């Protein structure tokens, strides 16, 4: 294995952490496993992130950034607010289907970090609040106030898709969302 350039170690660690944390659970994965998967030393991991806690926060922030890119790409294909809202259901289905139905990484992290003051929980709140805000903005353009209901449909579909290991819950939730929208 060749030597890792200084700027590459952080990206490698983040990619490895993303794979392992999502697949196996955050608390189940130690920094040794992340460093080995990334092909870097533990010193490189700590040099880039300082602690496992900071690595977890960085993992969730990066996941949030990639999710936002996907939402932007999918919803940008639609001009009308109604279609943009419904496209969020398609984005959820595509995102979670691709990741092997392990569920929402943010909700999974919440279950592993029960302290509401934990920085992990702050990242989760930011992610969920941003999604709610996006839906609320689109719905207000329609003269509707249903963001809470749509969030419940999305989150419920995410849970059901894990249980069933199938994308069908997103299609059902999208059909229900269509009935709630003007």
Secondary structure, 3 states (H helix, E strand, C coil): CCCCCHHHHHHHHHHHHHHHHHHHCCCCCCHHHHHHHHCCCHHHHHHHHCCHHHHHHHHHHHHHHHHHHHHHHHHCCCCCHHHHHHHHHHHHHHHHHHCCCCCCHHHHHHHHCCCCCCHHHHHHHHHHHHHHHHHHHHHHHHCCCCHHHHHHHHHHHHHHHHHHCCCHHHHHHHHHHHHHCC
